Amino acid sequence: MKKLAVIDSGIGGLSVVRELLKLNKEIEINYFGDNLRVPYGNMSRDEILSCMENILDFLYEKGVTDCLVACNTMSSAILNTNYTHKIKLYNIVTPAIDEVKNLGLRKMAILATKFTIASKEYDKRLKEIGATDLLEMASASLAALIENFDDNRDIIEDELTEYKKCIDSGDYKTLILGCTHYEFIDSVFKDLMPELSFIKPAELLAKSFDMSGLSKGDFKIYTTKGKDTYLRSLRTLNIDKKLNIQDYIEI
């Protein structure tokens, strides 16, 4: 029987959990968010992979067999290096690329972390399917700001307004939300950019995963910091599955 985990640098991957539970409310989910080190997007590849290794080793000891890498930064790092683990890994980039291909898109923008953009994983894979006009926008701060959205709303909206200027100047009509943290504030994106269509990798990753054979059980959260942040985020996302949360896990 398969045992599922979802990992992220912080709360962003809860957007993937939300989509998984829409499909099957009974499954056991083990979530690990490394809020002590968020955001991963400003780290080096070696630092990212080291953190991932520690998280995955911890989850392997918990019996996890399959892991959705709900962080675009982590996914870009493992795609670039062909990283593998005893746990089977599913990256979040590939479902987004598949969606672009299915839609037949040739021109779009992407907003993501510095590492995700610098890795060129989206750029390379989009060009391979004929999407040759890509506006890449990197944010060093947005993911961390979203962790405390209520305190940072004005700053977030100001930053998004600047990205909108770039999008509008190039007449782009589609935006890839290249960090799962961004899907927490999709309503803000829609309010500021109502003319755009959005590609949401969290939903796409959840739908692409084969849930057959998954164990049933509770929703377990392991985090290196920020239990209260998770409780607020679960309310924001209307996730009400029976919860067991363990704060301050050392990795």
C-alpha positions in Angstrom: 0.0 0.0 0.0 1.2 3.5 -0.9 1.8 6.1 1.8 1.7 9.7 0.5 3.7 12.8 1.5 3.6 16.4 0.2 6.6 18.6 0.8 7.3 22.3 0.4 9.5 25.1 1.8 6.6 26.4 3.8 2.8 26.5 3.6 2.6 26.7 -0.2 2.1 23.0 -0.7 -1.1 23.1 1.3 -2.6 24.3 -2.0 -1.8 20.8 -3.4 -3.3 19.2 -0.3 -6.5 21.1 -0.9 -6.7 19.8 -4.4 -5.9 16.2 -3.3 -8.7 16.3 -0.7 -11.2 17.5 -3.3 -10.4 14.3 -5.2 -10.3 11.9 -2.2 -11.0 13.0 1.4 -10.1 9.7 2.9 -6.4 9.4 2.0 -3.7 9.8 4.6 -1.4 12.8 3.8 1.9 13.5 5.5 3.0 17.1 4.9 6.4 18.6 5.6 6.9 22.3 5.5 10.4 23.8 6.2 9.2 27.2 7.5 12.5 27.7 9.3 14.3 28.1 6.0 11.5 29.5 3.7 12.0 30.6 1.0 14.1 28.0 -0.8 14.2 30.2 -3.9 17.2 32.2 -2.6 19.3 29.1 -1.8 21.9 27.4 -4.0 21.1 24.1 -5.6 23.3 22.2 -3.2 21.5 23.8 -0.2 18.1 22.9 -1.6 19.0 19.3 -2.3 20.6 19.0 1.2 17.4 20.2 2.9 15.3 17.9 0.7 17.4 14.9 1.5 16.9 15.5 5.2 13.1 16.0 4.8 12.8 12.9 2.6 14.9 10.7 5.0 12.6 11.8 7.9 9.5 10.9 5.9 11.0 7.6 4.7 11.4 6.6 8.4 7.6 7.4 8.7 6.9 4.8 6.0 6.2 7.2 3.1 6.5 5.6 -0.3 5.4 8.4 -2.7 6.0 12.2 -2.4 4.5 15.1 -4.3 7.2 17.8 -4.5 4.8 20.8 -4.2 7.6 23.3 -4.4 8.6 24.6 -7.9 12.1 25.5 -6.5 12.7 22.0 -5.2 11.2 20.5 -8.4 13.5 22.6 -10.6 16.5 21.5 -8.5 15.7 17.8 -8.9 14.9 18.0 -12.6 18.3 19.8 -13.2 20.2 17.1 -11.4 18.1 14.0 -11.9 18.0 13.6 -8.1 16.3 10.4 -6.8 15.5 9.0 -3.4 14.1 5.8 -2.0 10.8 7.6 -1.9 9.2 8.0 -5.4 9.1 11.7 -6.3 6.6 13.6 -8.4 7.7 17.1 -9.5 5.3 20.0 -10.0 6.8 21.3 -13.2 5.9 18.5 -15.5 2.1 18.7 -15.1 2.3 22.5 -15.8 4.2 21.9 -19.0 1.7 19.2 -20.0 -1.1 21.7 -19.5 0.6 24.2 -21.7 1.0 21.6 -24.4 -2.6 20.5 -24.1 -3.8 24.1 -24.5 -1.5 24.7 -27.5 -0.1 27.8 -26.0 2.9 29.5 -27.6 3.2 32.7 -25.5 2.9 33.2 -21.8 4.5 34.7 -18.7 5.7 33.0 -15.5 6.2 34.3 -12.0 8.4 32.2 -9.8 11.3 32.3 -7.3 14.8 33.4 -8.2 16.0 29.8 -8.3 13.2 28.4 -10.4 13.7 31.1 -13.0 17.5 30.8 -13.0 17.3 27.0 -13.4 15.7 27.5 -16.8 13.7 24.3 -16.3 10.4 25.9 -17.3 12.1 27.8 -20.2 13.8 24.7 -21.6 10.7 22.4 -21.4 8.4 25.0 -22.8 10.6 25.6 -25.8 10.7 21.8 -26.4 6.9 21.9 -26.9 7.0 25.0 -29.1 6.2 27.7 -26.5 8.9 30.0 -27.5 7.7 33.4 -26.2 8.1 33.3 -22.4 8.3 36.3 -20.1 10.2 35.2 -16.9 9.7 37.2 -13.7 11.6 36.3 -10.6 10.6 37.3 -7.0 13.0 37.0 -4.1 10.3 38.0 -1.5 6.8 37.1 -2.5 6.7 33.5 -1.1 7.9 34.7 2.3 5.5 37.6 2.3 2.6 35.3 1.6 3.4 33.3 4.7 2.1 36.3 6.7 -0.4 37.6 4.1 -2.6 39.7 6.4 0.4 41.7 7.6 1.9 42.1 4.1 -1.1 42.5 1.8 -0.2 46.1 0.7 3.4 45.1 -0.1 2.2 42.1 -2.0 -0.2 44.1 -4.1 2.4 46.7 -4.9 4.8 44.0 -6.1 2.2 42.3 -8.2 1.3 45.6 -9.7 4.8 46.0 -11.0 4.7 42.5 -12.6 1.4 43.4 -14.2 3.1 46.3 -16.0 5.6 43.9 -17.5 2.9 41.5 -18.5 0.8 44.2 -20.1 3.7 45.8 -22.0 4.3 42.5 -23.7 0.6 41.7 -24.3 0.8 38.4 -22.5 -2.6 36.7 -21.8 -1.5 33.7 -19.7 0.4 33.6 -16.4 1.9 30.5 -14.9 1.9 30.7 -11.1 5.3 29.2 -10.6 5.2 28.9 -6.8 2.5 27.1 -4.9 2.5 30.0 -2.3 1.0 32.1 -5.1 -2.1 30.0 -5.3 -2.9 31.0 -1.8 -3.7 34.5 -3.1 -5.1 33.6 -6.5 -8.1 35.9 -5.8 -5.6 38.8 -5.5 -4.0 37.9 -8.8 -7.5 37.7 -10.4 -8.5 41.1 -8.9 -5.3 42.8 -10.2 -5.1 40.9 -13.5 -8.7 40.1 -14.5 -7.8 39.8 -18.2 -5.3 37.0 -17.7 -5.8 33.2 -17.7 -3.8 31.4 -15.0 -2.0 28.0 -15.0 -2.1 26.6 -11.5 0.5 23.8 -11.0 -0.9 22.7 -7.6 -4.2 21.6 -9.1 -2.5 20.0 -12.0 -0.1 18.0 -9.9 -2.9 16.7 -7.7 -4.9 15.6 -10.7 -2.0 13.9 -12.4 -1.2 11.7 -9.4 -2.5 8.1 -9.4 -4.3 7.8 -6.0 -5.0 4.1 -6.4 -3.5 2.0 -3.5 -3.1 4.9 -1.1 -3.5 4.3 2.6 -6.4 6.0 4.4 -5.9 8.0 7.5 -5.4 11.4 9.1 -3.7 14.6 7.8 -0.3 14.9 9.5 1.8 18.1 9.4 5.4 18.2 10.3 7.0 21.7 10.3 10.3 23.1 11.4 8.6 26.3 12.6 5.2 28.0 12.6 2.4 25.9 13.8 0.1 28.9 14.1 0.8 29.8 10.5 -0.4 26.4 9.4 -3.6 26.6 11.4 -4.4 30.0 9.8 -3.6 28.7 6.4 -5.8 25.6 6.8 -8.7 27.9 7.7 -7.9 30.1 4.6 -8.0 27.1 2.3 -11.1 25.5 4.1 -9.1 22.3 4.8 -11.0 20.5 7.6 -9.6 17.0 7.5 -8.7 15.5 10.9 -5.4 17.0 11.8 -2.3 15.9 13.7 0.4 18.7 13.6 3.9 18.4 15.0 5.8 21.6 15.3 9.6 22.2 15.5 10.8 19.1 13.8 14.6 19.2 13.5 16.1 18.1 10.2 
